[in-house]
């Protein structure tokens, strides 16, 4: 497994006899995933408005975990075994965030 000091990883957690997945952000402050609209513009906000500012959290991870949808947002191959600390890629598909196993990780397994 590749050592990740940036990017995002997936953590496997046993919670009340249920295996859950948590996404963890390792990106530095100011990264794209750590920027958000501070004016409440929603989907219409852009950098051009000057409303997108650095925030203290990862917007992608928060979006996927806030509603408990981490597992539902998985968009990768069903045949890849997942393991704790696995690097993942997060993307916006136009409607919501989704994640998959990092391409480099897929080649290692």
C-alpha positions in Angstrom: 0.0 0.0 0.0 1.2 3.5 -0.8 2.0 5.8 2.1 -0.5 8.8 1.8 0.4 12.1 3.3 -2.1 13.9 1.1 -5.3 13.0 -0.7 -8.1 10.9 0.9 -8.2 7.5 2.4 -10.9 5.1 3.5 -11.0 3.7 7.0 -12.9 0.6 8.0 -14.8 0.9 11.3 -16.8 -1.7 13.3 -19.7 0.1 14.9 -22.3 -1.7 16.9 -21.7 -5.0 15.0 -21.8 -3.2 11.6 -18.8 -2.6 9.4 -18.8 1.0 8.3 -16.6 3.0 6.0 -15.3 6.4 6.8 -13.4 8.7 4.4 -10.5 10.7 5.8 -9.1 13.9 4.2 -5.3 14.4 4.3 -5.3 17.4 2.1 -3.6 20.6 3.4 -5.6 23.8 4.2 -6.6 25.7 1.1 -7.0 22.6 -1.1 -9.9 22.5 -3.5 -11.8 20.1 -1.2 -11.3 22.5 1.8 -12.9 25.5 0.1 -16.6 26.4 0.2 -19.1 29.1 -0.5 -19.3 31.3 2.6 -22.3 33.3 1.4 -24.9 30.5 1.1 -25.2 30.7 -2.7 -25.5 26.9 -3.0 -24.9 25.5 -6.5 -24.7 29.0 -8.0 -21.5 30.1 -6.2 -18.3 30.4 -8.0 -14.7 31.6 -7.4 -15.6 34.6 -9.7 -18.1 35.8 -7.1 -15.3 35.9 -4.4 -17.6 33.9 -2.1 -15.5 30.7 -2.1 -13.2 30.8 0.8 -11.0 28.3 2.7 -12.8 26.3 5.4 -11.4 24.0 8.2 -13.0 20.8 6.9 -13.2 18.7 3.7 -16.4 19.6 1.9 -16.5 16.3 0.0 -16.0 14.1 3.1 -18.5 16.1 5.0 -21.1 15.9 2.2 -20.8 12.1 2.0 -20.7 11.4 5.7 -23.3 13.9 6.9 -26.2 11.9 5.6 -24.5 8.5 6.3 -24.2 7.9 2.6 -20.5 6.9 2.3 -21.2 3.4 1.2 -23.9 4.6 -1.2 -21.5 7.0 -2.8 -19.1 4.3 -3.9 -18.7 4.4 -7.6 -15.9 1.8 -8.1 -15.5 -1.8 -9.1 -17.4 -4.2 -6.8 -14.7 -6.8 -7.2 -11.9 -4.8 -5.5 -11.3 -5.8 -1.9 -11.3 -2.8 0.4 -8.9 -2.4 3.3 -8.3 0.1 6.1 -6.2 3.1 5.0 -6.8 2.5 1.3 -6.2 5.6 -0.9 -9.4 6.8 -2.6 -10.3 9.3 -5.3 -13.3 11.6 -4.7 -15.1 13.4 -7.5 -18.2 15.4 -8.2 -20.4 13.8 -10.8 -22.7 16.9 -11.3 -25.3 15.9 -8.7 -23.3 14.5 -5.8 -19.8 13.4 -4.6 -18.7 9.8 -5.3 -15.6 7.9 -4.4 -13.6 5.0 -5.7 -10.4 3.2 -5.0 -7.4 5.2 -6.2 -6.1 4.0 -9.6 -2.6 3.3 -8.2 -4.1 1.2 -5.5 -6.1 -0.9 -8.0 -2.9 -1.8 -9.8 -1.2 -2.9 -6.6 -3.9 -5.4 -5.7 
